[in-house]
Amino acid sequence: MALIEWREEYCTGIKGVDFEHEALIDQINAVYALIEKQADRDLVIDALGEIYGSISAHFALEEQMMLRHDYVNYQEHKSDHERLLDDIRDIADEYEKSLELDDSAFRRKLADWFQVHFRTHDSRLHNLAGMRSHAPASQSTLKALIQNAKNKLLQHL
């Protein structure tokens, strides 16, 4: 069972952002499936690191886009990004330290951080016409950002 289903209401009209959001949902669902199957802890922690890396890279690109377009709510949006990254780090810490996972709290945290942020901050950001013409980042830039963020999280754990 998927934790989060992709819905058309998540579409921003920015092809690259929509692709990244859908990929993030897939990653969240994949880590949740690992937990449901009681997969090896190291495998789950590595998957959480991948999510952290992907989210961190996605946020960095969104923040570049906001700065380039002089987005008026930049600081508020960036602060929410930082809070969400802290939440993912806390989820990974909690999972690594616990002998038994509070499944309902874990599900809620994983689902809420994406859905709440998207409904509030991202929907306002991506409704701006100027953002729709933003050029996508290269694959090598994304991979480097993801790997750097994942390494940062795993060093923290």
Number of C-alpha atoms within 10 A of each C-alpha: 8 12 16 18 12 13 8 8 9 15 17 22 14 17 15 15 20 15 12 15 21 18 15 19 20 18 17 22 20 18 22 23 16 15 18 11 9 10 12 10 13 10 13 21 20 16 20 26 24 23 25 28 26 25 24 23 23 21 19 16 18 22 18 13 19 22 13 12 14 10 16 11 12 19 13 10 22 17 11 16 22 13 13 21 20 14 16 21 19 14 18 23 17 16 19 16 11 9 8 9 13 11 12 8 11 17 15 11 16 20 17 14 17 18 14 11 15 19 12 11 17 18 15 13 22 19 13 13 11 14 19 16 11 17 11 13 11 8 9 9 11 19 14 13 19 22 18 15 21 24 15 14 23 18 8 10 15
